[in-house]
Amino acid sequence: MAKARILVADDEPISAAEVGKILGEGAVDLTAVGGGAEAIESAMAAELGGKPFDVVLLDYYMPGTSGVDVLRELCNRSVEARVIIMSGREPGDVAVEAMRLGAFDFISKPLNRAELRLRVERALRDRRAGLESAPLADGGKRRPRKSDVIIGGGRWIKELYERISMVAPTDVTVAISGESGTGKELVARTIHNLSLRYESPFVVVNCAAIPETLLEDELFGHVKGSFTDATRDREGLFSAADTGTLFLDEIGEMPLSLQVKLLRVLQSQEFRRIGDDKDTKVDVRLITATNRDLEQAVSAGVFRQDLYYRINVFPLHLPPLRERKEDVALLAHHFLLKHRAKVGKKVEGFTPAAMTKLVSYDFPGNVRELENKVHHALVMAQGRFIGSEDIPVGRLAVAAPTKVDLDRRFRDLKKEVVENFEREYTMEVLRAHNGNLAAASRQAGMDRKNLWALTKKYGIDLNSFRNGKK
């Protein structure tokens, strides 16, 4: 495969040298220019010469022809290179403006090795996918959807990437903690993508969404005849993740009986399927996540202390959105660009009042809730900008009680009311906990099996509540 062609446009020569050093000398075909006009000239010459650039790393602030001017010109001339804006000043504001003008991505200075590698690789994959995609009826190319990436302009992002860059190349077990909706799975995927296992499977298991009686089978599989419905051998998710990464989300909800088996896998990289008489060897890197305090769970006797020490080798903590308000505008614009094509509207941004409303809200559901609010606002918006009236924050109004139909029997009416309540309550408590059956049952004050029975009774799909789908 030909080397990736990368153009670096920065009035500070040290930036180009730094990029070359980070990406690897000789690993890419790197061209460096010191100004905006030169960047436009080089990009167009490469296009005309049949050797276009794949990625353009563009400094936002340059004398003369600025990064904004270059970005506009490249977009106007339909240059297919993926543009990544670089800036060390006002990163949040710059990133919002860059995305609005059509930049593929943004990175703040000083450049971080792990972050730069990931963002450039992401841009290259998108570029290659664009080259391979089929042409549309109008002769254009179908652009693939941008994959998710950790977004933020604050110092915490740099520190997070620093820690990710330390641990990603190793096989060390990582324990990610943080409230629901803060992006724990996204961080796990980032670690996998920066590891030597990036071409192998990344398998996700939500320990809270799978009933205790089925979780062992999901993880380890079974052999034919091991129980009534075992009509054939079944490989579990540990086998599916062989040579790759297994992400155990909400590990704090794993029952004690399975914690023992998981501990053995971590110690020996071996496990035994249900009903099998021999062990299966696997090569799996484990990443775990939880929104619970596992130290407290250990003290309460619901989580094994030896397993806690085994998985907590390299902890990462993600702050809630209310503690990084400076990222709200950047995230909101990211989700606007991500979803506006789905709703078929050419919404360009947010009014100042709308953004003030978003920033002043605490988002108990964190980034996932913010994405849902923006998606909703896009549906409601009537003009080029989302207004404050389009953003649903706060509680929904309670519907007025309906008049009792005395022509129907008491028993029938009572059954209907009870079933409606059960269905709505079950969906609401699952929605509040993103399909986490264990957490939802704790809030409801009922046994997890009983809540599971209600989901089956009303045909409720737990997976539909993951990532805020409902």
BELGI-V62358 format. One record per residue. N is the residue number from 1. OMEGA is omega in degrees with one decimal (NA if undefined). Layout:
n=(N & N)
omega=(OMEGA & OMEGA)
//
This chain:
n=(1 & 2 & 3 & 4 & 5 & 6 & 7 & 8 & 9 & 10 & 11 & 12 & 13 & 14 & 15 & 16 & 17 & 18 & 19 & 20 & 21 & 22 & 23 & 24 & 25 & 26 & 27 & 28 & 29 & 30 & 31 & 32 & 33 & 34 & 35 & 36 & 37 & 38 & 39 & 40 & 41 & 42 & 43 & 44 & 45 & 46 & 47 & 48 & 49 & 50 & 51 & 52 & 53 & 54 & 55 & 56 & 57 & 58 & 59 & 60 & 61 & 62 & 63 & 64 & 65 & 66 & 67 & 68 & 69 & 70 & 71 & 72 & 73 & 74 & 75 & 76 & 77 & 78 & 79 & 80 & 81 & 82 & 83 & 84 & 85 & 86 & 87 & 88 & 89 & 90 & 91 & 92 & 93 & 94 & 95 & 96 & 97 & 98 & 99 & 100 & 101 & 102 & 103 & 104 & 105 & 106 & 107 & 108 & 109 & 110 & 111 & 112 & 113 & 114 & 115 & 116 & 117 & 118 & 119 & 120 & 121 & 122 & 123 & 124 & 125 & 126 & 127 & 128 & 129 & 130 & 131 & 132 & 133 & 134 & 135 & 136 & 137 & 138 & 139 & 140 & 141 & 142 & 143 & 144 & 145 & 146 & 147 & 148 & 149 & 150 & 151 & 152 & 153 & 154 & 155 & 156 & 157 & 158 & 159 & 160 & 161 & 162 & 163 & 164 & 165 & 166 & 167 & 168 & 169 & 170 & 171 & 172 & 173 & 174 & 175 & 176 & 177 & 178 & 179 & 180 & 181 & 182 & 183 & 184 & 185 & 186 & 187 & 188 & 189 & 190 & 191 & 192 & 193 & 194 & 195 & 196 & 197 & 198 & 199 & 200 & 201 & 202 & 203 & 204 & 205 & 206 & 207 & 208 & 209 & 210 & 211 & 212 & 213 & 214 & 215 & 216 & 217 & 218 & 219 & 220 & 221 & 222 & 223 & 224 & 225 & 226 & 227 & 228 & 229 & 230 & 231 & 232 & 233 & 234 & 235 & 236 & 237 & 238 & 239 & 240 & 241 & 242 & 243 & 244 & 245 & 246 & 247 & 248 & 249 & 250 & 251 & 252 & 253 & 254 & 255 & 256 & 257 & 258 & 259 & 260 & 261 & 262 & 263 & 264 & 265 & 266 & 267 & 268 & 269 & 270 & 271 & 272 & 273 & 274 & 275 & 276 & 277 & 278 & 279 & 280 & 281 & 282 & 283 & 284 & 285 & 286 & 287 & 288 & 289 & 290 & 291 & 292 & 293 & 294 & 295 & 296 & 297 & 298 & 299 & 300 & 301 & 302 & 303 & 304 & 305 & 306 & 307 & 308 & 309 & 310 & 311 & 312 & 313 & 314 & 315 & 316 & 317 & 318 & 319 & 320 & 321 & 322 & 323 & 324 & 325 & 326 & 327 & 328 & 329 & 330 & 331 & 332 & 333 & 334 & 335 & 336 & 337 & 338 & 339 & 340 & 341 & 342 & 343 & 344 & 345 & 346 & 347 & 348 & 349 & 350 & 351 & 352 & 353 & 354 & 355 & 356 & 357 & 358 & 359 & 360 & 361 & 362 & 363 & 364 & 365 & 366 & 367 & 368 & 369 & 370 & 371 & 372 & 373 & 374 & 375 & 376 & 377 & 378 & 379 & 380 & 381 & 382 & 383 & 384 & 385 & 386 & 387 & 388 & 389 & 390 & 391 & 392 & 393 & 394 & 395 & 396 & 397 & 398 & 399 & 400 & 401 & 402 & 403 & 404 & 405 & 406 & 407 & 408 & 409 & 410 & 411 & 412 & 413 & 414 & 415 & 416 & 417 & 418 & 419 & 420 & 421 & 422 & 423 & 424 & 425 & 426 & 427 & 428 & 429 & 430 & 431 & 432 & 433 & 434 & 435 & 436 & 437 & 438 & 439 & 440 & 441 & 442 & 443 & 444 & 445 & 446 & 447 & 448 & 449 & 450 & 451 & 452 & 453 & 454 & 455 & 456 & 457 & 458 & 459 & 460 & 461 & 462 & 463 & 464 & 465 & 466 & 467 & 468 & 469 & 470)
omega=(-179.9 & 177.8 & 175.4 & 179.6 & -174.7 & 176.2 & 176.0 & 178.7 & -176.7 & 179.2 & 174.6 & -176.4 & -177.6 & -178.9 & 179.8 & 179.4 & 179.6 & 178.9 & 178.9 & -179.5 & -178.4 & -177.2 & 177.0 & 179.2 & 179.7 & -178.6 & 179.2 & 174.3 & -169.7 & 174.4 & -178.0 & 174.9 & -173.6 & -178.9 & -176.8 & -179.5 & 178.3 & -179.8 & 179.1 & -179.5 & -179.4 & -179.3 & -178.7 & 177.6 & 178.7 & 177.4 & -178.0 & -179.4 & 177.8 & 178.1 & -175.5 & 176.2 & 176.4 & -177.6 & 173.7 & 173.7 & -166.6 & 176.5 & -175.1 & -177.9 & 174.7 & 178.8 & -179.4 & 177.7 & -174.4 & 177.1 & 177.2 & 179.5 & 179.5 & -179.3 & 178.9 & -177.3 & 179.0 & 177.5 & 179.9 & -178.6 & 175.8 & 174.5 & -173.2 & 178.5 & 176.7 & -175.9 & 174.9 & -179.2 & 176.4 & 177.1 & 176.0 & -178.0 & 179.0 & -172.3 & -179.2 & -179.5 & -179.4 & -178.3 & 178.6 & -179.8 & -179.1 & 179.7 & 179.3 & -178.3 & 174.8 & 176.5 & 178.6 & -174.9 & -178.3 & 174.4 & -179.0 & 177.4 & -0.1 & -175.6 & 177.8 & -174.1 & -176.6 & -177.8 & 179.9 & 179.7 & -177.4 & -176.9 & 177.1 & 178.9 & 177.7 & 178.4 & 179.7 & 178.8 & 178.6 & 178.7 & -180.0 & 178.3 & 178.0 & 179.0 & -177.1 & -175.5 & -177.9 & 177.7 & 177.5 & -177.4 & -178.5 & 177.8 & 179.8 & 179.6 & 177.5 & 179.8 & 177.1 & 178.9 & 177.8 & 176.7 & -178.5 & 179.4 & 179.9 & -174.2 & 176.8 & -179.6 & -176.9 & -179.2 & -176.3 & 179.2 & 178.6 & -179.3 & 178.3 & 179.3 & 176.4 & -179.7 & 177.3 & -179.1 & 177.5 & -169.9 & -173.5 & -177.2 & -178.2 & 173.7 & -178.6 & 176.7 & -177.4 & 177.7 & -178.2 & 178.9 & -179.9 & -180.0 & 177.9 & 177.3 & -178.5 & 175.7 & -177.1 & 178.7 & 179.1 & 177.3 & 178.5 & 178.3 & 178.7 & 177.8 & 179.1 & -177.4 & 178.2 & -178.9 & 176.8 & -179.1 & -169.3 & 178.7 & 179.4 & -174.1 & 168.5 & -171.9 & -177.4 & 175.2 & 174.3 & -175.1 & -177.4 & -175.1 & -177.6 & 179.3 & -176.4 & -177.4 & -178.4 & -172.5 & 179.5 & 179.0 & 178.7 & -175.9 & -169.4 & 180.0 & -179.2 & 174.8 & -178.9 & 177.0 & -178.0 & 172.3 & -168.7 & -175.6 & -178.4 & -176.5 & 177.7 & 176.0 & 178.0 & 176.1 & 178.3 & -175.7 & 172.6 & 177.4 & 179.9 & -178.1 & -177.2 & -175.6 & -178.7 & -175.6 & 173.7 & 179.8 & 179.2 & 179.6 & -178.6 & -178.8 & 178.9 & 179.0 & -178.7 & -179.5 & -176.5 & -178.4 & 178.8 & 178.1 & 178.6 & -178.7 & 177.7 & 178.6 & 180.0 & 178.8 & -179.4 & -178.2 & -172.2 & -174.7 & 177.0 & 175.4 & 179.8 & 177.1 & 177.8 & 178.0 & -178.7 & 177.9 & 177.5 & -178.0 & 175.7 & -179.5 & 177.9 & 175.2 & -173.0 & 172.0 & -175.5 & 170.9 & -178.6 & 176.8 & 177.2 & 171.6 & 179.1 & 173.7 & -175.1 & 176.9 & 177.4 & 177.9 & 176.3 & 178.9 & -179.4 & 177.7 & -179.8 & 175.0 & -174.7 & -179.5 & -178.7 & 176.8 & 178.8 & 179.6 & -178.6 & -176.5 & -174.1 & -178.0 & -177.3 & -176.6 & 172.5 & 178.9 & 179.2 & -178.6 & 175.5 & -176.5 & -179.1 & 178.6 & 176.5 & -177.1 & -178.2 & -179.5 & -174.1 & -178.6 & -179.9 & 178.8 & -179.2 & 178.3 & 176.7 & -179.3 & 175.3 & 179.6 & -178.1 & -170.6 & -171.0 & 178.0 & -178.7 & -178.9 & 174.2 & -179.7 & 179.7 & 178.7 & -174.0 & -177.4 & -175.9 & 171.9 & 177.3 & -179.4 & 179.1 & -179.8 & 176.5 & 179.7 & 179.0 & -176.0 & -178.1 & -179.4 & -174.2 & 178.5 & 176.4 & 176.4 & 174.0 & -172.6 & 179.9 & 178.9 & 177.6 & 178.2 & 179.3 & 179.2 & 179.8 & 178.8 & 178.2 & -178.6 & 177.6 & 178.1 & -175.9 & -172.8 & -179.0 & -177.6 & -177.9 & -177.3 & 175.2 & 179.0 & -178.0 & -179.9 & -179.5 & -172.8 & -178.3 & 174.2 & -175.2 & -175.3 & 175.1 & 178.6 & 179.6 & -178.3 & 178.3 & -179.0 & 179.4 & -179.5 & -179.2 & 178.2 & -176.2 & 178.1 & 179.3 & -178.6 & -179.8 & -177.1 & -178.7 & 179.2 & -179.7 & 179.8 & -179.1 & 179.8 & -179.4 & -179.2 & 177.1 & 178.5 & -179.3 & -178.4 & -177.0 & -179.5 & -179.8 & 179.3 & -177.5 & -178.9 & 175.0 & 178.2 & -178.8 & -177.5 & 174.4 & 176.5 & 179.3 & -173.0 & -177.3 & -179.8 & 179.6 & -179.2 & 176.5 & 179.6 & -179.0 & -178.6 & -179.1 & 178.8 & -178.2 & 179.7 & 179.7 & 177.1 & 176.1 & 179.4 & 177.8 & 178.3 & 178.3 & -178.5 & -175.1 & 175.3 & -178.3 & -179.4 & -178.6 & -177.1 & -179.1 & 179.5 & 179.5 & 178.6 & 174.5 & -177.1 & -179.4 & NA)
//
